[in-house]
């Protein structure tokens, strides 16, 4: 039984005409490749190469074995291709649901890594504002979905057969216009200080945000503008224009296009957890691969990637 790695080394020398050039092509050092060829000669029981000052040429035995090796290696490549297709990583389609913030700031580099490794899988990305992403996974409309949950707030159990794994946790922070009085202090700002302040109320009827909005109402934060959209771009623009302050996820604050001042809150229990919903063992190979990339990219309870604006205090 010949080692395919050594057979590939012999074919590379036959094509390159030199151990040095073949080693560079395969990513070996020349001595390491020579060792592989010496082992192959022992396995074959015959000299396979003749070395000379211009490189190396194959003996008759080497030519015979290299010819057979090409066919063996071609068959192995074809087998790998067919197995990958059978596993769903060569061809097929991967459907991903995401909400806006994650779709812009978290998902693209992960999908880019997936595409480099599996270029034949067709990718489809759908806008699934939480909690609809979990329902879409349960219904088979997407293979997995990025979703979120806010604290304070109620978190329901996912449907049977759907699993929700946390990827990262971020604090909710106060954003104000530049030069706003609330941004001048040091340390965390007690949430009670928001009493009577004009607040940009972000999607108060949106299920994931309801708990946060209720907690702000309890301390007397007064809605000055009710922004019905769950997207944060408009909220940040209204805050930057001086129409009020808002409580938003740290990632949103750090990546906002509008100029803002940022301050952490006390208590620090205002948080958002970003998770991935999937079908566990029933996931396709492509979905399982992307899930592994998401986990390795962020990790359970990880910090917010890409933060480039430090909150005050």
C-alpha positions in Angstrom: 0.0 0.0 0.0 1.6 3.2 -1.2 1.2 6.5 0.8 -0.7 9.0 -1.4 1.4 11.8 -0.1 4.5 10.1 -1.4 2.9 9.3 -4.7 2.0 13.0 -5.1 5.7 13.8 -4.3 6.9 11.5 -7.1 4.4 13.0 -9.6 5.5 16.5 -8.6 9.2 15.7 -9.3 8.2 14.1 -12.6 6.4 17.3 -13.6 8.9 19.8 -12.2 12.1 18.0 -13.1 13.7 19.0 -9.8 13.3 18.0 -6.2 13.8 21.7 -5.2 11.1 23.0 -7.6 8.7 20.1 -6.6 9.2 20.9 -2.9 8.4 24.5 -3.5 5.2 23.5 -5.3 4.1 21.2 -2.5 5.1 23.5 0.3 7.9 21.2 1.6 11.6 21.8 2.1 13.8 20.0 -0.3 15.3 17.7 2.4 11.8 16.8 3.7 10.6 15.9 0.2 13.8 13.8 -0.3 12.9 11.8 2.8 9.4 11.1 1.4 10.9 9.9 -1.9 13.4 7.7 -0.1 10.6 6.0 1.8 8.7 5.5 -1.4 11.7 3.9 -3.0 11.9 1.5 0.0 8.2 0.7 -0.4 8.7 0.1 -4.1 11.9 -1.9 -3.7 13.4 0.0 -6.6 15.3 3.2 -7.5 12.7 5.7 -8.7 14.9 8.8 -9.3 18.3 9.6 -10.8 19.7 12.9 -9.4 21.9 15.0 -11.6 23.4 18.6 -11.5 20.3 20.0 -13.3 17.7 18.3 -11.1 16.3 14.8 -11.2 14.8 12.4 -13.7 12.7 9.3 -13.1 14.0 5.8 -13.8 11.9 3.3 -15.7 10.4 2.1 -12.5 9.7 5.7 -11.5 8.0 6.4 -14.7 5.8 3.3 -14.4 4.9 4.2 -10.8 4.3 7.9 -11.6 1.9 7.0 -14.4 -0.1 4.7 -12.0 0.1 7.4 -9.3 -1.5 10.0 -11.4 -4.6 7.8 -12.0 -4.7 6.9 -8.3 -4.5 10.6 -7.2 -7.2 11.6 -9.8 -9.5 8.9 -8.4 -8.9 10.2 -4.8 -9.6 13.8 -5.8 -12.8 12.6 -7.5 -13.8 10.7 -4.4 -13.2 13.7 -2.2 -15.3 15.8 -4.5 -18.2 13.3 -4.5 -18.0 12.9 -0.7 -18.1 16.7 -0.3 -21.2 16.9 -2.6 -22.8 14.1 -0.6 -22.1 16.0 2.6 -23.7 19.2 1.2 -20.5 21.2 1.0 -20.0 21.1 -2.7 -23.1 22.5 -4.3 -26.4 22.9 -2.5 -27.7 26.1 -0.8 -27.2 27.6 2.6 -29.9 30.0 3.8 -29.1 32.4 6.6 -31.4 34.7 8.5 -30.1 37.8 10.2 -31.1 41.1 11.7 -29.7 44.4 10.5 -26.9 45.1 13.0 -25.5 41.5 12.8 -26.0 41.4 9.0 -23.8 44.5 8.6 -21.2 44.1 11.3 -20.9 40.4 12.2 -22.0 38.2 9.4 -20.0 39.3 6.3 -16.5 38.2 7.4 -17.9 34.8 8.6 -19.7 34.3 5.3 -16.5 35.4 3.4 -14.5 32.7 5.2 -17.2 30.1 4.4 -17.2 31.1 0.7 -13.4 30.7 0.5 -13.6 27.2 1.9 -16.8 26.1 0.0 -17.2 28.2 -3.1 -19.7 25.9 -4.7 -22.4 26.3 -2.0 -24.9 28.9 -2.9 -25.5 31.5 -0.2 -28.8 33.2 0.5 -29.2 35.8 3.2 -32.7 36.9 4.5 -33.7 39.8 6.7 -35.2 38.2 9.8 -35.8 40.7 12.6 -36.0 38.9 16.0 -37.9 37.0 17.0 -38.9 36.0 13.5 -35.6 34.3 12.8 -36.2 31.5 15.3 -39.6 30.9 13.8 -38.0 30.8 10.3 -35.5 28.1 11.5 -38.3 26.1 13.0 -40.3 26.3 9.7 -37.4 25.3 7.6 -37.3 28.7 5.8 -33.7 29.3 6.8 -31.0 26.9 7.9 -29.9 29.0 10.8 -30.5 32.6 12.0 -28.8 35.3 14.0 -31.1 36.6 16.7 -31.0 38.6 19.9 -32.6 39.0 23.3 -32.6 42.1 25.6 -32.3 42.3 29.4 -34.4 43.4 31.1 -37.0 41.5 29.2 -38.7 38.1 28.9 -37.0 35.3 27.0 -39.2 32.6 25.7 -38.3 29.0 25.0 -37.5 28.1 21.4 -39.7 25.7 19.5 -39.1 22.0 19.7 -36.1 21.0 17.6 -34.6 24.5 17.5 -31.5 25.4 19.6 -30.3 28.9 20.5 -26.6 29.3 21.3 -25.3 32.6 22.7 -22.4 34.1 20.6 -21.7 37.4 22.4 -23.1 39.6 25.1 -22.9 43.4 24.9 -24.0 46.2 27.3 -26.7 48.7 26.4 -25.2 52.2 26.7 -26.5 55.8 26.7 -25.9 57.8 23.5 -26.3 61.5 23.4 -25.4 64.4 21.0 -21.8 65.6 21.2 -21.4 68.0 24.1 -24.6 66.9 25.9 -24.5 67.5 29.6 -25.1 63.8 30.4 -21.9 62.9 28.5 -19.7 65.2 30.6 -19.5 63.1 33.8 -17.1 60.3 34.6 -18.0 56.8 35.5 -21.3 55.1 35.0 -24.4 57.1 34.8 -27.2 55.9 37.1 -30.3 55.0 35.0 -32.4 57.1 37.4 -30.6 60.2 36.0 -32.6 59.7 32.8 -35.8 60.7 34.7 -37.5 63.5 32.8 -35.0 63.4 30.0 -36.2 63.4 26.4 -35.8 59.9 25.2 -35.7 58.5 21.7 -38.0 55.5 22.3 -36.8 52.7 20.0 -39.6 50.4 18.8 -41.5 50.2 22.1 -43.9 47.6 20.7 -41.1 45.4 19.4 -41.0 42.3 21.5 -37.2 42.1 22.2 -37.2 45.8 23.2 -40.3 45.9 25.4 -38.5 45.0 28.7 -35.9 47.8 28.2 -38.5 50.4 27.3 -40.6 49.4 30.4 -37.5 49.7 32.6 -36.7 53.1 31.3 -40.4 54.2 31.8 -40.2 53.0 35.4 -37.3 55.5 36.1 -39.3 58.3 34.5 -37.5 58.6 31.1 -39.9 60.6 29.0 -40.4 59.6 25.3 -39.7 62.6 23.2 -39.7 60.8 19.9 -41.2 57.3 19.3 -39.2 55.6 16.6 -41.2 52.6 15.5 -38.5 51.0 13.4 -36.3 48.4 15.2 -33.3 49.5 13.2 -30.9 51.8 15.0 -29.6 54.0 12.2 -32.5 56.4 12.5 -32.4 56.4 16.3 -28.7 57.4 16.3 -29.4 60.2 13.7 -32.2 61.6 15.8 -29.9 61.6 18.9 -27.0 63.2 17.0 -29.4 66.0 16.0 -30.2 66.7 19.6 -33.8 65.5 19.7 -33.2 63.3 22.7 -31.0 60.6 24.2 -31.3 56.8 23.7 -30.2 53.5 25.1 -28.7 51.3 22.5 -26.4 48.3 22.2 -22.7 49.0 22.5 -22.0 47.7 19.0 -24.6 50.1 17.6 -23.0 53.1 19.4 -19.4 52.2 18.4 -20.3 51.9 14.7 -22.8 54.6 14.3 -22.3 56.9 11.3 -23.7 60.0 13.1 -21.4 61.7 15.7 -22.4 60.7 19.2 -21.2 60.7 22.8 -21.4 57.4 24.7 -21.7 56.7 28.4 -22.1 53.4 30.3 -25.0 53.0 32.6 -25.5 51.8 36.2 -26.6 49.1 36.8 -24.8 47.2 34.0 -27.7 44.8 33.7 -29.0 46.4 30.6 -27.7 44.0 28.0 -28.2 42.4 24.6 -27.3 38.8 23.9 -26.7 37.9 20.2 -27.3 34.2 19.5 -27.5 31.8 16.6 -30.6 29.6 16.2 -30.1 26.2 14.5 -31.6 22.7 14.2 -28.9 20.9 16.1 -28.1 17.4 14.7 -30.6 17.9 12.0 -28.6 20.8 10.5 -27.1 20.3 7.1 -23.3 20.0 6.7 -23.2 23.5 5.3 -25.2 24.9 8.3 -23.0 23.0 10.8 -19.9 24.4 9.2 -21.1 28.0 9.3 -22.2 27.4 12.9 -18.7 26.3 13.8 -17.3 29.4 12.1 -19.7 31.6 14.1 -18.7 30.0 17.4 -15.0 30.2 16.7 -15.3 33.8 15.5 -17.1 35.1 18.5 -17.3 32.5 21.2 -19.9 32.2 23.9 -20.3 35.4 25.8 -17.5 37.1 23.9 -17.0 40.8 23.6 -18.2 43.0 20.9 -16.0 42.9 17.9 -15.0 46.0 16.0 -15.5 48.4 18.9 -13.7 51.6 18.0 -15.3 54.2 20.2 -14.7 54.1 24.0 -17.6 55.1 26.2 -17.0 57.9 28.7 -16.1 56.9 32.2 
